[in-house]
Amino acid sequence: WLPGGNGWELELDGLEPELQKEAKRVLHEAAGSGLLCRQEAVSMLPALVLAARPGERVLDLCASPGSKTMQLLEALGAPYF
């Protein structure tokens, strides 16, 4: 739903219990290794509304854990470490 294909929403409630458990394990593992960042949809809106572009400067005053900061860095074209 997020422009550019940068956000997905997964509905796990309708899955069979064993499949749901495995999906949660895979998502938790991927988040722990930095492959993805889990975030509520409403938390994605500030970076989307700001519409920061490469070359601009942004002062991020959002609270931790830093998922909005990561969104802003991606929007600004920051290199990955």
C-alpha angles and dihedrals in degrees: 000000000000114000113259092027091274097134135051134181120210123199107207100165094087095054125102110266096252093047091046090052091050093047091052091049092051092047092048091049092048092049091048092053093047096249091122141007120225113217139156114256092240089057090059093061101080094061091042094051092045089056094198115192133202111281095032125109122230129191105211113206096166120129123251150302087065106232092128088049090054090051090051092048090052091048090051092050096245114175119251118246 
